[in-house]
Amino acid sequence: MKIIDKLRRAEAEDRITWSFEYFPPKTDQGIQNLYDRLDRMHALGPTFIDVTWAAGGSTADTTLDVCEYAQKVAGLEVCMHLTCTNMPKQMIDDALAKAREIGIQNILALRGDPPRGQERWTACEGGLSYAVDLVKYIRQTHGDYFGIAVAGYPEGHLENPDREDDLRRLKEKVDAGADYIITQMFYDCDMFVEWVAACRRIGITCPILPGIMPIQTYGGFQRMTSLSKTAVPQHIHDALEPIKDDDAQVKEYGIRLAMDMCTQLRQRAGISCFHMYTMNLERSVRLILEGLEWVAPREVVRPLPWTPSLAKKRVGESVRPIHWRNRPRSYISRTETWDEYSNGRWGDAASPAYGELDGYNTRLKQTKEEALAIWGKPSTPAQVRRVFVDFCQGAIRALPWSDFPLSGESNLIRTELAGANARGFLTINSQPAVNGKPSSDKLVGWGPRNGFVYQKAYIEAFVPRHVLDALEQELRECDPDAIVQYHAVNRDGSDLRSNHAADSPNAVTWGIFPGCEVKQPTVVDLTSFLAWKDEAFLLWDQWVNVVPEGENALLQEMASEWYLVTLVHNDFHEPSSALFDVLKRVARKVEGIPEEADAEEVLRIVAEAKKGEEVPAVSSLVDEKQSRATTTAAAAEGNVSEARNREAIAAL
């Protein structure tokens, strides 16, 4: 949807709106943390977000990746930056074509800064010279398809000392086809109010969105304002001077200042749309919006037990297979060509919507170096188990099958998960049993307020064949009514096992809400399970490939010979431990492990059984430099997932 249509509608209804700007992080882990942050900040209700584009398109692929995730997976309306710097027309054409392909309908057209190391800006061969040229080119090549924003400079462009000429150039961009203006950051409200009045006097009537940048740190504020030569009123300097060495106070002052600026601009210039330069941070923006009472300071509840999507027919989807739970972006890429889930609400699982699955987009989110730093080079069964146990205990932040740390609700069963992995059930997906929790519950709630949510205990894991045989025997003997339902399959699909003969999906999450039919949003069904298993085993290959040849024999064997298993405990009245008790009994029969042993005790038993094999923590499997880098990254402010884990643990 075009952002200008949203802004016009908000103006007509006299509603205040806000938007957020993000930049592409430099590392894969930073990108993953940004995705997590986008999911969280979606709940703050931005009208749109925009994503920056570095000089010469040096982050072009990353910008497009972030835009695609935000638009398709996070369900945000996206405005993609596009610059002229080092961009021949062919590159501009490619970027616009890709934007259309992934559903982006809004562009912020900029001339751009000089490339790094170049003092003055010059047009490249076959390129465009000014932002107005880019606006004209987009309109010439794509007509009215794109909504176009342009930049405004309340203090005047750094390269144009003539303020009146700068205003005329801004009007040229609007006359060429720009729909609205987003301004550079500023801190002088008097100057901004005068500039808006001057814009209106020369006939610029489109919406103007002031760029608000909350002060995060004193040093960062000084560098940013010096670099952009931003005018800073003396009262801001006076307020910052006595607190400049206290980061917490500086940040709190930045929040109050931004709130005051928004209030002034609303009252004095009639501004109703505000653009927040987030610097990829969340807290200050959230507190600004809460302090202005534009959003309610309340817990965020998921609208559904997954991230909403705007991917073609996936928007408004009310049923989704659980298997892609930890890889939402992969789910979108796998399903955007499906007619609809299961040919209707439930329907026939033989739908032609389930197409062939190949290796497209099945890749780790980490570079080889980052993967080795996180998982090391496990070469024994016990060391592999340790990787999974450490993930469940929060010592590492991702697995090949999980883009994120253990989710809030899975933290409720983290002790049981660690024990299961220590016993050799390598879990890649799980959820606890829930029996009538309020829909506003912090960890498991979703959907409308004043409802109640339910879910069945669920585990998805890899196991060797002899363990699967023992598991089946245990269920036949102790569960003749098949309360615990399972599907299991080997890599090539030649050995498919199940105790659930029906083809219909099994709802594993549902909710009861006032005035609504029962919602059953998350399901396990055999056809989707078989589609997912191909991707699940391909991710084994990705892990194998990051470990040097000669040190990956065990991982290769597991990738080739182990089975993927899903287990659903259909009696949701039973605690989640009932499902894990089944695994404990199997491990006792197969390896002689006492059912009461915790994860560390189990690993010691396994080590002794393997002739003294030591089972070190993952951090000792990587060199000191990699371990230190991993620890530093986990402590960084950008790692919102770690914060989420701490919140979940505290809630226990």
C-alpha positions in Angstrom: 0.0 0.0 0.0 1.2 3.5 -0.7 2.2 5.4 2.5 0.8 8.7 1.2 -2.6 7.1 1.2 -2.2 6.2 4.9 -0.9 9.7 5.7 -3.8 11.4 3.9 -6.3 9.2 5.7 -4.7 10.0 9.1 -4.8 13.7 8.3 -8.5 13.5 7.3 -9.2 11.8 10.6 -7.0 14.1 12.6 -4.9 11.2 13.8 -1.3 11.3 15.0 1.0 8.8 13.2 4.6 7.9 13.5 7.2 6.0 11.6 10.6 4.4 12.3 13.9 4.4 10.4 16.4 1.5 10.5 19.8 0.8 9.0 21.2 -2.6 7.8 23.5 -4.1 10.5 27.0 -5.1 9.4 26.9 -8.7 10.7 24.5 -11.6 10.3 23.9 -11.8 14.0 23.1 -8.1 14.0 20.6 -8.6 11.2 19.0 -11.4 13.1 18.7 -9.2 16.2 17.2 -6.4 14.1 14.6 -8.9 12.8 13.7 -9.7 16.4 13.5 -6.0 17.2 11.3 -5.4 14.2 8.9 -8.0 15.5 8.8 -6.3 18.9 8.4 -2.8 17.5 5.6 -3.8 15.2 3.4 -3.7 18.3 4.1 0.1 18.6 2.0 0.6 15.5 4.2 2.6 13.1 2.5 3.7 10.0 5.6 2.6 8.1 9.3 2.0 8.5 12.1 2.9 6.2 15.5 1.2 5.7 18.6 3.0 4.6 20.7 2.4 1.5 24.5 3.0 1.8 26.5 5.0 -0.7 26.9 3.2 -4.0 24.5 0.4 -2.9 27.2 -1.1 -0.7 24.5 -2.6 1.5 22.0 -3.1 -1.3 21.5 -6.8 -0.7 21.2 -6.4 3.0 18.8 -3.5 2.6 16.6 -5.6 0.3 16.8 -8.6 2.8 15.7 -6.4 5.7 13.0 -4.8 3.6 11.7 -8.2 2.5 11.6 -9.5 6.1 9.9 -6.4 7.4 7.3 -6.4 4.6 6.6 -10.1 4.3 7.3 -11.5 7.8 7.0 -8.7 10.3 3.9 -7.3 8.5 5.3 -3.7 8.4 4.7 -1.2 5.5 8.2 -0.5 4.2 9.7 2.5 2.4 13.1 1.6 0.9 15.8 4.2 0.5 17.3 4.5 -2.9 20.3 6.8 -3.8 22.0 8.0 -6.9 25.5 7.5 -5.5 27.5 5.1 -7.7 24.3 3.8 -9.2 24.1 3.5 -13.0 20.5 3.4 -14.3 20.8 -0.4 -14.7 21.5 -0.8 -10.9 18.6 1.5 -10.2 16.3 -0.6 -12.5 17.5 -3.8 -10.8 16.7 -2.3 -7.3 13.3 -1.1 -8.3 12.5 -4.4 -10.0 13.5 -6.3 -6.8 11.5 -3.9 -4.7 8.4 -4.7 -6.8 9.1 -8.4 -6.6 9.2 -8.5 -2.8 6.1 -6.2 -2.5 7.7 -2.9 -1.7 5.6 0.0 -3.0 7.3 3.0 -1.4 10.7 4.6 -2.1 12.6 7.4 -0.4 14.5 8.9 -3.4 17.8 10.5 -2.4 20.9 11.8 -4.1 23.0 10.2 -1.4 26.3 10.9 0.3 29.7 10.7 -1.4 31.1 7.2 -1.3 33.5 6.4 1.6 36.8 8.1 1.0 35.5 10.5 -1.5 35.2 14.2 -0.4 32.9 15.5 -3.0 29.8 13.9 -4.6 29.9 13.3 -8.4 27.5 11.4 -10.6 28.8 8.0 -11.9 28.9 7.1 -15.6 25.4 6.3 -16.8 23.9 7.5 -13.5 21.7 10.4 -12.2 22.9 13.6 -10.7 20.2 14.7 -8.2 17.3 13.4 -6.2 14.9 15.2 -8.5 16.3 13.2 -11.4 15.7 10.0 -9.5 12.1 11.0 -8.7 11.5 11.7 -12.4 13.2 8.5 -13.5 11.0 6.4 -11.1 7.9 8.1 -12.4 9.1 7.7 -16.0 9.8 3.9 -15.7 7.2 2.8 -13.2 4.4 5.4 -13.5 2.3 5.7 -10.4 3.2 2.3 -8.9 5.6 3.6 -6.3 4.8 6.1 -3.6 7.8 8.4 -3.4 9.2 10.3 -0.4 12.1 12.9 -0.6 14.4 14.4 2.0 13.9 18.0 3.4 16.6 20.0 5.1 15.1 22.5 7.7 18.6 24.0 8.2 19.4 24.0 4.5 21.5 21.4 2.7 25.1 21.4 3.7 26.2 22.0 0.1 23.8 24.8 -0.6 24.3 28.0 1.5 21.3 29.7 -0.2 18.2 28.7 1.9 15.8 30.1 -0.7 17.4 28.1 -3.5 17.3 25.0 -1.3 13.5 25.5 -0.8 13.0 25.8 -4.6 14.9 22.6 -5.2 12.7 20.9 -2.6 9.6 22.1 -4.5 11.1 20.8 -7.8 11.2 17.3 -6.2 7.6 17.5 -5.1 6.5 18.9 -8.5 8.4 16.0 -10.2 6.2 13.4 -8.4 7.2 13.2 -4.7 4.3 12.5 -2.4 5.7 13.5 1.0 8.8 14.9 2.7 10.9 13.4 5.5 13.3 15.9 7.1 16.8 15.5 8.3 17.2 15.4 12.1 17.1 18.8 13.9 16.8 20.0 17.5 15.7 23.7 17.0 11.9 23.7 16.9 11.7 27.5 16.2 13.8 27.0 13.1 11.7 24.0 12.0 8.4 25.9 12.4 9.7 28.8 10.3 10.9 26.4 7.6 7.5 24.6 7.4 5.8 28.0 7.0 8.3 28.9 4.2 7.5 25.6 2.5 3.8 26.3 2.5 4.3 29.8 1.2 6.0 28.6 -2.0 3.3 26.1 -2.7 4.6 22.8 -1.0 1.3 21.3 0.2 2.3 17.6 0.8 2.8 16.1 4.2 6.1 17.0 6.0 7.4 14.5 8.5 9.9 15.9 11.0 12.9 13.7 11.7 13.2 13.1 15.4 16.4 11.5 16.7 16.3 10.7 20.4 19.6 11.4 22.2 21.0 8.0 23.2 24.5 8.9 24.4 26.4 12.1 24.8 29.3 11.1 22.7 27.1 9.8 19.9 25.0 13.0 20.0 28.2 15.1 19.7 29.5 13.1 16.8 26.2 13.1 14.9 25.5 16.8 15.3 29.1 17.7 14.4 29.1 15.5 11.3 25.8 16.9 10.0 26.5 20.5 11.4 23.2 20.4 13.1 22.3 23.5 15.1 21.7 22.7 18.8 20.0 25.3 21.0 21.9 26.4 24.0 19.3 25.0 26.5 20.1 21.5 25.3 23.9 22.0 25.8 23.1 23.4 29.3 21.0 20.4 30.2 23.5 17.8 28.9 26.7 19.3 30.4 26.1 18.2 34.1 24.9 14.7 33.1 27.1 14.0 30.1 29.0 11.2 31.9 25.9 9.4 33.1 24.6 7.4 30.1 21.3 6.6 31.9 20.5 10.2 32.6 21.5 11.3 29.1 19.1 8.8 27.6 16.3 9.8 29.9 16.9 13.4 29.0 16.8 12.5 25.3 13.4 10.9 25.8 12.0 14.0 27.5 13.4 16.3 24.9 11.9 14.3 22.0 8.5 14.3 23.8 8.7 18.1 24.2 9.7 18.5 20.5 6.8 16.4 19.3 4.4 18.3 21.5 5.7 21.7 20.3 5.6 20.7 16.6 2.0 19.4 17.0 0.8 22.6 18.6 2.8 25.2 16.6 3.1 23.7 13.1 0.1 21.4 13.0 2.3 18.3 12.5 0.5 15.0 12.8 3.1 12.6 11.3 6.5 12.1 13.1 9.5 10.1 11.8 11.7 8.5 14.5 15.4 7.9 13.7 15.7 4.8 15.9 19.4 4.0 15.4 18.0 0.4 15.5 17.2 0.8 19.2 13.9 0.3 20.8 13.6 1.5 24.4 13.8 5.3 23.9 11.2 5.2 21.0 8.8 3.1 23.0 9.1 5.3 26.1 8.6 8.5 23.9 5.4 7.1 22.4 4.2 5.9 25.8 5.0 9.2 27.5 3.1 11.1 24.8 0.2 8.6 25.4 0.2 7.7 21.7 0.5 4.0 22.7 -0.6 2.3 25.9 2.1 1.2 28.3 1.0 -2.4 28.4 2.3 -5.8 27.7 2.4 -6.8 24.0 0.3 -9.8 23.1 0.7 -11.6 19.8 -2.2 -11.3 17.5 -1.6 -14.9 16.6 1.0 -17.4 17.8 3.3 -16.3 14.9 4.5 -13.2 13.3 1.9 -11.7 10.9 2.8 -11.4 7.2 1.9 -9.3 4.2 3.1 -11.8 1.7 0.5 -11.9 -1.0 -2.2 -14.4 0.2 -0.5 -15.0 3.5 -2.0 -11.8 4.9 -4.9 -12.5 7.2 -3.9 -16.2 7.4 -5.5 -17.9 10.4 -4.0 -21.4 10.2 -0.3 -22.3 9.9 1.8 -25.4 10.3 3.9 -25.3 13.4 7.0 -26.8 11.8 8.4 -23.4 10.5 7.8 -21.7 13.9 11.5 -21.0 14.4 12.1 -19.9 10.8 9.3 -17.5 9.9 11.1 -16.0 6.9 11.5 -19.5 5.5 7.9 -20.2 6.0 6.9 -17.2 4.0 9.2 -18.1 1.1 7.9 -21.7 1.1 4.2 -20.8 1.2 3.7 -17.6 -0.7 2.7 -19.5 -3.8 0.2 -21.8 -2.0 -3.4 -21.2 -2.9 -4.2 -21.1 0.8 -3.3 -23.2 3.7 -4.7 -26.8 3.3 -7.1 -25.8 0.5 -9.3 -23.9 2.9 -9.7 -23.9 6.7 -8.7 -27.5 7.0 -9.4 -29.2 3.7 -7.6 -31.9 1.8 -3.9 -32.2 2.6 -3.3 -33.3 -1.0 -3.8 -29.8 -2.2 -1.7 -28.8 -5.3 -0.7 -25.8 -3.2 2.0 -28.0 -1.7 4.6 -27.6 -4.4 8.1 -29.2 -4.7 10.6 -28.2 -2.1 14.3 -27.6 -3.0 17.2 -26.0 -1.3 16.2 -22.4 -2.1 16.7 -20.1 0.8 17.7 -23.0 3.1 20.8 -21.6 4.6 22.2 -20.7 7.9 21.9 -17.1 9.1 25.5 -17.2 10.3 28.7 -16.9 8.4 31.1 -19.9 8.6 33.2 -18.1 11.2 30.2 -17.1 13.3 28.8 -20.7 13.1 32.1 -22.1 14.4 32.2 -19.5 17.2 28.6 -20.5 18.3 28.7 -24.3 17.9 32.3 -25.2 17.7 33.4 -28.5 16.1 31.5 -31.2 18.0 33.0 -34.6 17.0 31.3 -37.0 19.6 27.7 -37.6 20.4 28.1 -36.1 23.9 29.5 -32.9 22.4 26.6 -32.6 20.0 24.2 -33.0 22.9 26.1 -30.3 24.7 25.5 -27.8 21.9 21.7 -28.4 22.2 21.7 -28.4 26.0 23.6 -25.1 25.9 21.0 -23.6 23.6 18.2 -24.6 25.9 20.1 -23.1 28.9 20.7 -19.8 27.1 24.4 -20.2 26.7 24.2 -19.9 22.9 21.7 -17.9 20.9 20.8 -20.0 17.9 20.7 -23.4 16.3 20.8 -24.2 12.6 17.0 -24.9 12.9 16.2 -21.9 15.1 16.9 -18.3 14.0 16.2 -17.0 17.5 17.1 -17.9 21.1 14.6 -20.1 23.0 11.2 -18.4 22.9 9.5 -17.0 26.0 7.0 -19.9 26.2 9.7 -22.5 25.6 11.6 -21.0 28.5 8.8 -22.4 30.7 10.1 -25.9 29.8 13.8 -25.1 29.4 14.8 -27.5 32.2 12.9 -30.4 30.6 14.2 -29.5 27.2 17.8 -29.5 28.4 17.2 -32.9 30.0 15.7 -34.3 26.8 18.6 -33.1 24.7 21.1 -34.5 27.2 19.4 -37.8 26.7 19.9 -37.7 23.0 16.5 -36.2 21.8 17.9 -33.2 19.9 15.0 -30.8 19.9 14.5 -28.1 17.3 10.9 -27.0 18.2 8.7 -27.2 21.2 5.9 -25.7 23.1 4.5 -26.3 26.6 1.0 -27.4 27.5 -1.4 -24.6 28.3 -4.8 -25.0 29.8 -6.9 -21.9 29.8 -4.4 -19.1 30.3 -5.7 -15.5 29.8 -5.0 -14.2 26.3 -3.1 -11.3 27.8 -0.6 -13.7 29.4 3.0 -12.3 28.9 4.5 -15.6 27.7 1.7 -17.6 26.0 -1.0 -15.1 25.4 -2.3 -14.1 21.9 -5.4 -12.9 20.2 -8.1 -10.6 21.4 -8.3 -9.5 25.0 -10.5 -11.2 27.6 -10.0 -14.6 26.0 -8.4 -17.8 27.0 -5.7 -19.8 25.2 -4.9 -23.5 25.1 -2.1 -25.6 23.6 -0.8 -29.1 23.6 2.7 -30.0 24.7 4.7 -30.5 21.5 8.3 -31.5 20.7 10.1 -31.9 17.4 13.5 -33.7 17.6 16.1 -35.7 15.7 16.8 -39.2 17.0 18.8 -42.2 15.8 16.9 -45.2 14.5 17.4 -47.5 17.5 16.0 -44.7 19.8 13.0 -44.3 17.5 12.4 -48.0 17.7 12.4 -47.8 21.5 10.2 -44.8 21.5 7.6 -46.6 19.4 7.7 -49.6 21.7 7.2 -47.4 24.7 4.2 -45.8 23.2 2.7 -49.1 22.2 3.0 -50.5 25.7 2.2 -47.4 27.8 -0.1 -45.4 25.5 -2.5 -47.8 23.8 -5.0 -45.0 23.2 -2.4 -43.0 21.3 -2.8 -39.9 23.5 0.8 -39.1 22.3 0.7 -38.7 18.6 3.8 -39.0 16.5 5.2 -38.7 13.0 8.7 -39.8 12.2 10.6 -40.0 8.9 14.1 -40.6 7.7 16.0 -38.3 5.3 14.9 -39.8 2.0 11.3 -40.4 3.1 11.6 -44.2 2.6 10.7 -44.9 6.2 7.7 -43.0 7.4 6.1 -43.9 10.7 3.1 -42.6 12.5 0.4 -43.7 15.0 -2.0 -41.2 13.6 -3.8 -42.7 10.6 -6.1 -39.8 9.9 -5.0 -37.3 7.2 -6.6 -34.4 8.9 -4.4 -31.8 10.8 -4.1 -31.9 14.5 -4.7 -28.4 16.1 -2.0 -27.9 18.7 -3.0 -24.3 19.7 -6.4 -22.8 20.0 -8.2 -19.9 21.7 -11.7 -19.0 23.0 -12.6 -15.3 22.7 -15.7 -13.3 23.3 -18.1 -13.3 20.4 -15.8 -15.4 18.2 -15.7 -19.0 17.0 -12.9 -21.1 18.3 -9.7 -20.1 16.7 -7.3 -23.0 15.9 -4.2 -21.3 14.4 -1.4 -23.7 14.8 -1.5 -27.3 13.4 0.6 -30.4 12.9 -0.3 -32.3 9.7 1.6 -35.0 7.8 1.9 -33.3 4.5 3.4 -30.1 5.9 5.7 -32.3 8.1 7.0 -34.0 5.1 7.6 -30.7 3.3 9.4 -29.3 6.4 11.6 -32.5 6.8 13.4 -31.7 3.5 14.4 -28.3 4.8 15.3 -29.7 8.2 17.7 -32.2 6.8 19.2 -29.6 4.4 20.0 -27.5 7.5 22.1 -30.5 8.8 24.1 -30.2 5.6 24.6 -26.5 6.2 26.1 -27.3 9.6 28.2 -30.1 8.2 29.7 -27.7 5.7 31.0 -25.1 8.2 33.0 -27.8 10.0 36.4 -28.6 8.3 36.6 -31.8 6.3 37.8 -34.6 8.5 36.2 -33.2 11.7 32.6 -33.4 10.6 32.2 -37.2 10.2 29.7 -37.5 13.1 27.6 -34.6 11.8 27.5 -36.2 8.4 26.3 -39.4 9.8 23.6 -37.8 11.8 22.5 -35.8 8.8 22.2 -39.0 6.8 20.9 -41.6 9.2 18.9 -39.9 11.9 15.1 -39.5 11.9 13.0 -36.3 12.3 10.2 -36.9 14.9 7.2 -34.8 16.1 5.4 -35.7 19.3 2.1 -34.1 20.4 0.6 -34.9 23.8 -3.1 -34.5 23.1 -4.2 -34.3 26.7 -3.6 -30.7 27.4 -4.8 -31.1 31.0 -1.6 -32.9 31.7 1.5 -30.9 32.5 4.2 -30.7 29.9 6.3 -33.0 32.0 4.1 -35.9 31.0 5.5 -35.8 27.5 9.1 -35.5 28.7 8.5 -38.5 31.0 8.0 -40.6 28.0 11.5 -39.6 26.7 13.0 -40.3 30.1 11.6 -43.8 30.2 13.0 -44.4 26.7 16.5 -43.1 27.7 16.5 -45.4 30.8 15.8 -48.4 28.6 18.2 -47.5 25.9 21.2 -46.0 27.8 20.4 -46.9 31.5 20.0 -43.2 32.4 18.1 -42.6 35.7 14.8 -40.8 35.1 15.5 -38.4 37.9 18.9 -37.2 36.6 19.2 -33.6 35.4 20.9 -32.5 32.2 24.4 -32.2 33.7 24.2 -35.6 35.4 23.0 -37.2 32.2 26.0 -35.7 30.3 28.4 -37.1 32.9 26.8 -40.5 32.6 27.1 -40.4 28.8 30.7 -39.3 29.1 31.6 -42.2 31.4 29.8 -44.7 29.1 32.0 -43.4 26.2 35.2 -44.5 27.9 36.0 -41.3 29.7 34.9 -39.0 26.9 34.9 -35.4 28.2 31.9 -33.2 27.5 33.1 -29.6 27.6 30.9 -26.6 27.2 30.6 -25.3 23.7 32.8 -22.3 24.6 35.8 -24.6 25.1 35.4 -26.1 21.7 36.3 -22.8 20.0 39.4 -20.8 20.4 39.7 -18.0 23.0 39.3 -15.2 20.5 36.0 -16.7 19.0 34.7 -17.4 22.5 35.4 -13.9 23.7 33.8 -12.4 20.5 30.6 -14.5 21.1 30.4 -13.4 24.8 30.9 -9.8 23.8 28.1 -10.0 21.2 25.7 -11.6 23.6 26.2 -8.7 26.0 25.7 -6.0 23.4 22.7 -3.6 23.7 21.5 -4.8 20.3 20.9 -8.3 21.5 17.2 -8.0 22.3 16.8 -11.7 22.3 19.0 -12.1 25.3 16.9 -9.5 27.1 13.7 -11.4 26.1 15.2 -14.5 27.7 16.0 -12.7 30.9 12.5 -11.4 31.1 11.0 -14.8 30.6 13.3 -16.4 33.2 12.4 -13.7 35.7 8.7 -14.4 35.0 9.3 -18.0 36.1 
